């Protein structure tokens, strides 16, 4: 199945039988947030919440990309990962 929307791509990730690596997971998160919420304007998490900080930074990497561009990148990444994770 080739996803044509971010919702379809998100559903496809739920069928992964192997967990992608942390780098890919962070990229998926950042692209998804950029595609659905736009630029990250949230404050960076403080303290020792390294997971939240990594997610925040991943989203920031896509700042300035349009929602459409981020959605296309997300779908493309999901398609690529699906080849080896389903």
Sine and cosine of phi, psi and omega as CSV:
sin_phi,cos_phi,sin_psi,cos_psi,sin_omega,cos_omega
0.00,0.00,0.80,-0.59,0.03,-1.00
-0.98,-0.18,0.91,-0.42,-0.03,-1.00
-0.93,0.37,0.60,-0.80,0.02,-1.00
-0.90,-0.43,-0.06,1.00,0.03,-1.00
-0.62,-0.79,0.25,-0.97,0.01,-1.00
-0.91,0.41,-0.55,0.83,0.02,-1.00
-0.91,0.43,-0.68,0.73,0.03,-1.00
-0.91,0.41,-0.64,0.76,0.02,-1.00
-0.91,0.42,-0.66,0.75,0.03,-1.00
-0.88,0.48,-0.68,0.73,0.03,-1.00
-0.90,0.45,-0.59,0.81,0.02,-1.00
-0.90,0.44,-0.57,0.82,0.01,-1.00
-0.89,0.45,-0.45,0.89,0.01,-1.00
-0.95,0.33,-0.26,0.97,0.01,-1.00
-1.00,-0.06,-0.04,1.00,0.02,-1.00
-0.88,0.48,0.74,-0.67,0.03,-1.00
-1.00,-0.08,-0.27,0.96,0.08,-1.00
-0.84,-0.54,0.63,-0.78,0.00,-1.00
-0.98,0.20,0.79,-0.61,0.09,-1.00
-0.89,0.45,0.32,-0.95,0.05,-1.00
-0.92,0.40,0.27,-0.96,-0.04,-1.00
-0.85,0.53,-0.63,0.78,0.00,-1.00
-0.88,0.47,-0.71,0.71,0.03,-1.00
-0.92,0.38,-0.64,0.77,0.02,-1.00
-0.88,0.47,-0.67,0.74,0.02,-1.00
-0.91,0.41,-0.63,0.78,0.03,-1.00
-0.91,0.42,-0.68,0.74,0.07,-1.00
-0.86,0.52,-0.71,0.70,0.00,-1.00
-0.87,0.48,-0.77,0.64,-0.04,-1.00
-0.87,0.49,-0.69,0.73,0.01,-1.00
-0.92,0.39,-0.65,0.76,0.00,-1.00
-0.88,0.47,-0.73,0.69,-0.01,-1.00
-0.90,0.44,-0.65,0.76,0.01,-1.00
-0.90,0.43,-0.64,0.76,-0.03,-1.00
-0.95,0.32,-0.52,0.85,-0.08,-1.00
-0.99,-0.17,-0.46,0.89,-0.08,-1.00
-0.86,-0.51,-0.22,0.98,-0.04,-1.00
0.99,0.12,-0.32,-0.95,-0.07,-1.00
-0.86,0.52,0.60,-0.80,0.03,-1.00
-0.97,0.26,0.90,-0.44,0.05,-1.00
-0.90,-0.44,0.14,0.99,-0.01,-1.00
-0.98,0.22,0.42,-0.91,0.07,-1.00
-0.95,0.30,0.59,-0.80,0.01,-1.00
-0.92,0.40,0.73,-0.68,0.04,-1.00
-0.88,0.48,0.63,-0.78,-0.03,-1.00
-0.97,-0.22,-0.14,-0.99,0.06,-1.00
0.93,0.37,-0.60,-0.80,-0.08,-1.00
-0.95,-0.32,0.45,0.89,0.04,-1.00
-1.00,0.07,0.98,0.22,-0.10,-1.00
-0.91,0.41,-0.57,0.83,0.00,-1.00
-0.90,0.43,-0.73,0.68,0.01,-1.00
-0.90,0.44,-0.63,0.78,0.02,-1.00
-0.91,0.42,-0.65,0.76,0.01,-1.00
-0.90,0.44,-0.67,0.74,0.02,-1.00
-0.91,0.42,-0.69,0.73,0.02,-1.00
-0.86,0.52,-0.73,0.68,-0.01,-1.00
-0.91,0.42,-0.60,0.80,0.02,-1.00
-0.89,0.45,-0.68,0.74,0.02,-1.00
-0.90,0.44,-0.66,0.75,-0.01,-1.00
-0.87,0.49,-0.51,0.86,-0.02,-1.00
-0.86,0.50,-0.40,0.92,-0.06,-1.00
-0.98,-0.22,0.20,0.98,0.01,-1.00
-0.83,0.55,0.70,-0.71,0.03,-1.00
1.00,-0.08,-0.28,0.96,0.06,-1.00
-0.97,0.23,0.63,-0.78,0.04,-1.00
-0.93,0.36,0.36,-0.93,0.03,-1.00
-0.86,0.51,-0.62,0.79,0.00,-1.00
-0.91,0.41,-0.68,0.73,0.01,-1.00
-0.91,0.42,-0.69,0.73,0.02,-1.00
-0.90,0.43,-0.62,0.78,0.03,-1.00
-0.90,0.45,-0.69,0.72,0.01,-1.00
-0.89,0.46,-0.64,0.77,0.02,-1.00
-0.92,0.39,-0.64,0.77,0.02,-1.00
-0.89,0.46,-0.75,0.66,0.00,-1.00
-0.87,0.50,-0.69,0.72,0.02,-1.00
-0.88,0.47,-0.68,0.73,0.01,-1.00
-0.91,0.41,-0.67,0.74,0.03,-1.00
-0.88,0.48,-0.70,0.72,0.03,-1.00
-0.86,0.52,-0.69,0.72,-0.01,-1.00
-0.89,0.45,-0.73,0.68,-0.03,-1.00
-0.93,0.37,-0.54,0.84,-0.03,-1.00
-0.88,0.48,-0.50,0.87,-0.01,-1.00
-0.88,0.47,-0.49,0.87,-0.07,-1.00
-0.89,-0.45,-0.08,1.00,-0.08,-1.00
-0.89,-0.46,0.05,1.00,0.06,-1.00
-0.92,-0.39,0.00,0.00,0.00,0.00
